[in-house]
Amino acid sequence: MRYRLTFIAGVALGYVLGTRAGRERYEQLKKSARQFTENPAVRNAAESAAHSGRDIAGKAYHSVSDKVGDRVPASVAERVRSLKERSSQNGGAEDDWGTTNT
């Protein structure tokens, strides 16, 4: 019985110390990730990658639509048309997808 009680006390102590250390490490990782994402160089790189991706997607859309033509289902064509109209109503301005409001 004495060994069982010692074992249970050891498990409880290990759990408490382990969760505290785990929580501290989690907070440390969260803080470093936040600092990384708030770095201006990282933000600029992410924005330029997003802009390049949009440009490439637009070129790919035109290339595919030239080859596919009228074989696209009407529902897909309507969705693409509505997206193009919405972007033209914004004056061609970029959307705010992926940005955070802090």
Secondary structure, 3 states (H helix, E strand, C coil): CHHHHHHHHHHHHHHHHHHHHHHHHHHHHHHHHHHHHHCHHHHHHHHHHHHHHHHHHHHHHHHHHHHHHHHCCHHHHHHHHHHHHHHHHCCCCCCCCCCCCC
